[in-house]
Amino acid sequence: MGAGDNYIEAESVSDWYLRNLAIYSNIITPIDAKDKYVILIFGQGRIPILKHLLQNNDDFEVVEVNSVLK
């Protein structure tokens, strides 16, 4: 992850995580309490973090899309 003055790997991971937090904020900000469903389509690398953040927000219930689209 780095040592001394060089922490490029740690900085890269923190930038990636910060981007996920920004995406999460952009997801939850425009949602209205009347909205029944919000469908998210993201790449495989983002889904675990976004899912974790949403599952830990009491205002949301995360469900798989195939349970909604019958």
N, C-alpha and C positions, 0 to 999 in steps of 0.2 A: 504493500500500500504506500510505501515511501518512508523516507527518513530524512532527518536534517531539514533542509529547506525545500526538499522535493517530495511533495505529496500528490503528484499528478493523478494517480489512481484513485485516491480518496476524494480528490476534488472532482474527478469525473463522475464518481458514484453519487456524490452529493448534488452535482448539477442535474443528474438523471432523476434523483429523488425529488429535487425541487421542482423539476418539470412535471412530475406526477402530481405533486401538491397543487401546482398551478392549474393543471387539467381538472383535478377534483374540485377546486374552487370555482372554475368556470362551469362545471357540471351543476353544482348545487345552487349557485347564485340565481340563475333565472327560473328555477323551478317554483311553481305556484302550489300552494296547499291543495288546490282543486285538481291538480294533475294526478291522474290515476297511475299512469305508466310513463317511464322514461326509458328509452332503448338506447344503449350505448354500443357503439361499434368501434373497437380499438384493436390494435395489434396485440399479439400474444405476449409481448414483453411488458405491456402496460396493465393488462387485465388483473394479475394477482395483487398489485399494489392498490389499484382503484377499487377492486372488490373488497379488499381489507378495509380501506378507508370508509367505504359506504356501509359495510356490515357493522362497523363500529359507530355509526351515526344512528341514533335512535329514531330519526325521522324517516329512515329508509328501510325497506325490506328488499333484499337482493334475491331475485328469482332468475332462473335460467330462461332464456327467451323461448325455448321450445315449450315451456309450460304455459306461456301466454298466447303464443301464435299456434292455434290448433287447426 
